[in-house]
């Protein structure tokens, strides 16, 4: 999995590409937790290029949400495709996240 990170208006956008499964999820988890530990205030996870997410990916999303809440940071999801949206809806996790259609919308909301 490739993970791109960029800073936009004091918001860190993390954009993984490919599958989030047992083999690839440790890298994503480590990257996101490192951002929180460094004090990154707001993080947008751009899921537009994620074509599959296993239960390990859901665990990461919940863990990062909790860690951000503890550190008074914001965490949002953007660009989720139908597969990921259906997965979050079926599991009942969708309401636990701030979700935006695009990264631009997420960054604008967090930067305001």
C-alpha positions as CSV (number, residue, x, y, z in Angstrom):
1,X,0.0,0.0,0.0
2,X,1.2,3.5,-0.8
3,X,0.4,6.2,1.7
4,X,0.7,9.9,0.7
5,X,0.6,12.7,3.3
6,X,0.3,16.4,2.7
7,X,-0.4,19.4,4.8
8,X,-3.2,21.7,3.7
9,X,-4.2,24.8,5.7
10,X,-2.9,23.2,8.9
11,X,-4.8,20.0,8.2
12,X,-2.9,16.8,7.4
13,X,-4.4,14.8,4.6
14,X,-3.4,11.1,4.6
15,X,-4.3,9.2,1.4
16,X,-3.7,5.5,1.3
17,X,-4.0,3.7,-2.0
18,X,-5.1,0.0,-2.4
19,X,-6.2,-2.4,0.2
20,X,-6.4,-1.9,3.9
21,X,-6.2,-5.5,5.3
22,X,-4.2,-7.5,7.8
23,X,-1.0,-7.2,5.7
24,X,-1.1,-3.5,5.0
25,X,-3.0,-2.0,8.0
26,X,0.0,-1.8,10.4
27,X,1.7,0.8,8.2
28,X,-1.4,3.0,8.0
29,X,-2.0,2.6,11.8
30,X,1.6,3.6,12.6
31,X,1.5,6.6,10.3
32,X,-1.8,7.9,11.7
33,X,-0.7,7.4,15.4
34,X,2.6,9.1,14.7
35,X,0.8,12.1,13.4
36,X,-1.4,12.3,16.6
37,X,1.7,11.8,18.8
38,X,3.4,14.7,17.0
39,X,0.4,16.9,17.8
40,X,-1.1,17.2,14.4
41,X,-4.4,19.0,15.2
42,X,-6.6,17.9,12.4
43,X,-6.3,14.8,10.1
44,X,-8.4,13.9,7.0
45,X,-8.2,10.3,5.8
46,X,-8.8,10.4,2.1
47,X,-10.2,7.0,1.2
48,X,-10.9,7.7,-2.5
49,X,-8.2,5.3,-3.6
50,X,-9.0,2.5,-1.1
51,X,-10.7,-0.4,-3.0
52,X,-11.0,-2.8,0.0
53,X,-11.1,-2.5,3.7
54,X,-11.0,-5.4,6.1
55,X,-12.1,-5.4,9.8
56,X,-8.5,-4.4,10.7
57,X,-9.1,-1.2,8.8
58,X,-12.3,-0.5,10.8
59,X,-10.4,-1.0,14.0
60,X,-7.8,1.6,12.9
61,X,-10.5,4.1,12.1
62,X,-12.1,3.7,15.5
63,X,-8.7,3.7,17.3
64,X,-7.6,6.9,15.6
65,X,-11.0,8.6,16.3
66,X,-10.7,7.8,20.0
67,X,-7.0,9.0,20.1
68,X,-8.0,12.2,18.3
69,X,-10.8,12.8,20.8
70,X,-8.4,12.3,23.7
71,X,-6.0,14.8,22.3
72,X,-8.7,17.3,21.2
73,X,-7.8,16.8,17.6
74,X,-10.2,16.3,14.7
75,X,-10.4,13.3,12.5
76,X,-12.5,13.0,9.4
77,X,-13.0,10.7,6.4
78,X,-13.3,12.0,2.9
79,X,-13.9,10.5,-0.6
80,X,-15.2,7.2,0.6
81,X,-16.4,5.0,-2.2
82,X,-19.5,2.9,-2.1
83,X,-17.7,-0.2,-0.8
84,X,-16.3,1.6,2.2
85,X,-19.5,3.5,2.8
86,X,-21.5,0.3,2.8
87,X,-19.1,-1.4,5.1
88,X,-19.3,1.5,7.6
89,X,-23.1,1.6,7.3
90,X,-23.6,-2.2,7.7
91,X,-21.3,-2.3,10.8
92,X,-23.1,0.7,12.3
93,X,-19.8,2.7,12.5
94,X,-20.7,5.5,9.9
95,X,-22.3,7.8,12.5
96,X,-19.1,7.7,14.6
97,X,-17.1,9.7,11.9
98,X,-17.1,13.1,10.4
99,X,-17.6,12.2,6.7
100,X,-17.1,14.6,3.7
101,X,-17.6,14.0,0.0
102,X,-14.2,15.5,-0.9
103,X,-10.9,16.3,0.7
104,X,-11.4,19.9,-0.2
105,X,-14.7,20.0,1.8
106,X,-13.1,18.3,4.8
107,X,-10.1,20.7,4.8
108,X,-12.4,23.7,4.5
109,X,-14.6,22.6,7.4
110,X,-11.6,21.9,9.6
111,X,-9.8,25.1,8.7
112,X,-12.8,27.3,9.5
